[in-house]
Amino acid sequence: IKRGGNDSGFGRQMAAILSSKDRINKVKKIKAPTLIIHGEDDPLINVKNAYISHKLIPNSELLIIPKMRHLIEPPVFLKFRKSLLEHLKKA
């Protein structure tokens, strides 16, 4: 699905990812209850990064969504809606 009439969003996301510094130390400092939701087939951010984040954030939950890519399309959202709502109730 093409959004916003052009594909410049992808370039902006990649630039933001590549320019961010010291993310690991910042992620280690997260203390809030955290639900990590990641697409198994994300072409932009490899799924291995979700597993790394899960290890770095104490008491985090990890949910890998099969066949999900980078964008959250409505049918994909339905796969994790219940888990997200349960997490938000606890927060």
C-alpha positions in Angstrom: 0.0 0.0 0.0 1.4 3.3 -1.0 0.8 6.1 1.6 1.1 9.8 1.3 1.5 9.8 -2.5 5.2 9.2 -2.5 7.8 6.8 -1.1 9.9 9.4 0.8 8.8 8.0 4.2 11.1 5.0 3.8 14.1 7.2 3.2 13.3 9.4 6.3 12.9 6.3 8.4 16.2 4.8 7.3 18.0 8.2 7.8 16.6 8.3 11.4 17.6 4.8 12.2 21.1 5.3 10.8 21.7 8.6 12.5 20.6 7.6 16.0 23.5 7.1 18.3 23.9 4.9 21.4 20.5 3.2 21.1 21.6 0.2 23.1 22.3 2.2 26.3 19.1 4.1 25.9 17.1 0.9 25.5 18.7 -0.6 28.6 17.4 2.3 30.6 13.7 1.6 29.8 11.9 0.8 33.0 8.3 1.1 31.9 6.3 -2.1 31.1 7.1 -2.8 27.5 5.5 -4.9 24.8 7.7 -5.3 21.8 5.7 -6.2 18.7 7.7 -7.0 15.6 7.0 -8.4 12.2 8.8 -11.7 11.4 9.3 -10.5 7.8 10.1 -6.8 8.4 12.4 -5.7 5.6 13.4 -2.4 7.3 14.4 -3.6 10.8 15.5 -7.2 11.1 13.6 -9.3 13.6 16.8 -10.1 15.4 16.7 -6.6 16.8 13.4 -7.3 18.5 15.0 -10.2 20.3 17.9 -8.0 21.3 15.6 -5.3 22.6 13.7 -7.9 24.6 16.9 -9.0 26.3 17.9 -5.4 27.0 14.6 -4.3 28.5 13.8 -5.8 31.9 10.4 -7.5 32.2 9.6 -6.8 28.6 7.2 -9.0 26.6 8.0 -10.0 23.0 5.5 -10.7 20.3 6.7 -11.7 16.9 3.9 -11.6 14.3 4.3 -14.2 11.5 4.2 -12.8 7.9 4.1 -9.2 9.2 6.3 -6.7 7.4 7.1 -3.2 8.5 3.7 -1.6 8.2 0.7 -2.6 10.4 -2.1 -3.3 8.0 -5.6 -3.8 9.5 -5.6 -7.6 9.0 -2.2 -7.8 10.7 -3.3 -5.6 13.6 -6.1 -8.1 14.4 -3.4 -10.7 15.0 -2.0 -8.8 18.1 -4.9 -6.5 19.1 -5.8 -8.6 22.1 -2.3 -8.8 23.4 -1.8 -5.0 23.0 -5.1 -4.2 24.8 -4.1 -6.6 27.7 -0.7 -4.9 27.9 -2.3 -1.4 28.0 -4.6 -2.4 30.8 -1.6 -3.3 32.9 0.2 -0.1 32.2 
